[in-house]
């Protein structure tokens, strides 16, 4: 009679085990969902209440949210696996003891890994940079595509992606933090009157700052800093613009194009012609008005 009673009991035990495992799986999924909801609220709080511009807050929210999701997902899955192993009746005490011994041994040789985690924590805590920023670190520069406690992924201008351990980042230069002040240098021939060249550039800058296409990219009106250098055959005018960080390159290119068109329209040479070199084409009267600089700025924008 014992086998007859043993079979239903074993079947009941198997069903009970499956139910418990199912509860663990459901609880793990629910915990992940709840944690994701909480992290989503943290991201919304950062976007609405953190300091800085809207773009900076968005980068901060994406960075913090990504790291929190990664850490929480790993912790919840590990806890779920341990509970599953326990329900299967496997004794995990020897495994934990072995893991502890392995952890001590590995810890002696994994100092760099701990160093990376600590460095990653402080990078995120201090908001040194975030996903979407353009930075220069560890000898390379590019846009930050991913940031974790372990490493940073940068994609450079040629499309190559660089994986940098956070512990290797000693000095980081954030090229898109808060605001940027790109410098533009314009060469002028020494045969030209400096006062006339300065007047042409100042008029161009006034039109450039008033251009509706460029206004959203500028924090302050661009200005002429003066003559930077005098070299063989030319002197250099230095221009500066305070821009939103993501648009510094676009503003620099637009300034160069606008300056070139204005100087050519006013027949101001940017270099001293060599012997036998043809003179620049003459410009029709009134060609140095705002049309050239405006079109240059709009094209670069």
N, C-alpha and C positions, 0 to 999 in steps of 0.2 A: 504493500500500500504506500510505502514511502515514496517511490518514484512518481506515483500518481499525484501525490500532494506536492512533490518537489517541482514538477514542471510548471504548474500555475504560479507557484511562488517565484520561480526564476523569471517567468514571463512578466509578472508584476514588477519585479525588481528592475528588469530591463526597461519597462515603460516608465517607471519612476525616474530612472537615470536619464532617459531621453527627455522627460519633462524638465528635469533640473538643468540639463544642458541647454534646452531651449530657452529656459528662463534666463540663463547666463548670457546667451546670445542676444536675446531681446533687451536685457538690461544694459549690455554693452552698447548696442545701437542707440538706445534711448539716452544713455549717458553722453555718447558722442553728439547726438542731436542737441541735447540741452547745453553742452559746452559750446557748441558752435553758435547757438543762439546768444549765449552770454558774450562770447567773443565778438559777435556781430554788434551787440549793443556797445561794447567797449570801442569798437571802430567808429560807430556813429557818434559817440561822445567825443572822441578825439577830433573827428571832422568838425564838430560844432563848437567845442569849447577850448581846444588847444590853441596855443599862441602861433602866430605866423600867418602867412597868406593861405588862401584856399588850396593852392597847389601843394604847399609844404605840409598842410594838415592831411591832405589825401595821401601823400607819400608816407607820412608817419603812421597813419591808420593801416595802410597796406602792409607795411613792414612789421608792426607790432602784431597785427592780426595773423599774418603768415607764420610768425615764430610761435605764437600761442597755440595755433591749430596744430602745428607739427609736434610740439611738446605734449599737448593734451592727448592727441591721438595716440602717440606712442605709449604714454602712461596707461591710458584706459585699455588699450589692446593687451599690454603686458599683464595687467591685473585680471582681465578676462581669461587669458591663457592659463594663469596660475590657478584660478578658480576651476577651470575646466579640468586641469590635470588632477586637482584635488578630488573632484567628483568622480573621476575615473578610478580612484582608489590607489593612485600611484603615490608613493612616499617621496615627497620632494625635499625632505630634510637633507639627505645626502647630497642632492644636487645643489641645494642652496649653500651647504658647507663647502662643496667643491668650487662653486662659483665665487664664494668669499675668498677662498685661497687663491683662485685664479685672479680675482680682482686685485688682491694685494700684489701678486707677482706682476700682473699687467700694469698696475699703477706705477710701478717703478720704471717701466719702459714706455709709459703713455703720458709722460709729463707734457709733451707737446700738444696732445689732444685736450688735456685739461686747460692748458694755456690758451688754446683756440676758443674753448667754451667761455672762459673768463673774459677774454678779449671781446668775443661776440656779445656777451651780456652787456659790457660797458659801452660798446658801440651803439647798441640799441637803447640802453638806458640814457646815455648822454645825447642821443639823437644826432650823432656825428654825420650820418648819411642814411638814406633809405632807398627803397626800391624806386627806380625812376631817376635818381640823381646821377649826375655825371661827375665822377671823381677820378683822382689820380692817386694811386697807392701801389706800393711794392714794385715800383718801376714801370707800371702800366697805367693806362687811363681808358675810361670808357663808361658806358651807362650801366648802372647796377640793375641786373635782371633778377637776382635772387639774393637774399640775405638770411642766413641761419646762424645759430650759435657756433656752428662748426666752420663755415667758410662763406666767402662772398664771391658772386659770379659777376664778372664785368665783360661786356661786349664792346670791343673797340670799334673805331671808325671803319675798319676793313672787314668787319663782320666776324672776327675771331672772338671766341669767348675764353676768358681766363678765370680759372678757379684759384682763388687766393685764400689760404688758411688765415683766419682772423688773427692768429698769433703772429703772423708775419707782417701785419700792418703796423708799422712803427709811427709813420707820419702819413696822414691822409689829407688831401686837398680836395675840398668839395667845391666844384665849379658852378654849382647851381643852388647855392644856399642863399635865401633871402633876396639878394639883388646882386647885380654884376655891373662892373664899369669897364667895358671894353675900350681899348685905346686904338685909335686909327692914326697912322702916320702918312702924311701926304707930301711927297717930294715936290719942290718948286725950283725951277732953274734960277741960278744966280744972276742971270741977265734980267730977271723980272724985278719990278719994284715990290719990296716986301709989304708995304702998306696997301698996295693995290691987291695983292694976292690975299692978304688978310681980310680985306673988305669983301672980296668975292666969297670967301669961305664963310664969313660971318653972315652974309645975306643968305647963303645956302642953308646954314644951320637954322636960321630963323624959319625958313620955309619948311625945312625938314621936321622941326619940332611941331609945326602947326598942321602937318599932314595928317588927316584923319586915319589913314592906313597905318601910320607909325605911332600915333598917340597911345594906343593900348599896349604897345611894347615898351614904352618909355616911362620911367619913374620921374626923372627930371629932364629938362630940355638939354639937348647936347650943347657942348661949349667948346670953344677954341682955347687951349691951354697956352698957346704961343709957339714960338720957334724953338724947336727942341735941339737941333743940331745944324751945324754948317760944315759941309764937306766939299770935296772937289766937284765943282760944277753945279751944286745944288744946296739948298737948305730945306729943312723938314718942318712942316707944321704938324702939331700934335692935337688931335681931336679926342674928346672923351664924351661918352654917353652913359647915363645910369639907366639900366634896363632891368626888366624881369629876367631872372637868371636863364630861363629856358630859351630866350630869344637873343642872347648876346651875339651869337654868330650871324643871325639874320640882320640884326641892326648894324653890325660892323660892315657886312657886305653892302647893305643899302647905303651907308655913309660913304664908303669908297666910291660906289657908282655915282652917287649924287655929286660928290666932290669932283670926280673926273668930268662929268658932263658939264658942270658949272664952269670949271676952269677952261675946258675946251670952247664952250660957248663964249666966254670972255676973252679967248685967245691968250690965256696965260700958260706959258710953257712949263711943263713938269720936268724937263731936262734941257740942258744946253745942246742945241743942234750941232752935230759934227760938221766938218767942212764938206760942202757939197750936198748936205742933207736938205731935202726940200722943206720949205717952211710949212707949218700947219695950215690947213684950209681956212679961209676966212669965214667968219660966221655972219649971218645976216643981222641987221640992227634989231636989237630987242631980244636976241636969242638967249641972253643970260637971265631971262626972267625966271619965275618959279616953275615953269612947265618942265624944264629938264630935270631939276632936282626932284620934283614931285613924281615924275614918271619913273625915275630911277628908284626912288623909295618904294613905289608901288610894285615895280617889277621884282625887287629883292624881297619884299614882304611876301 
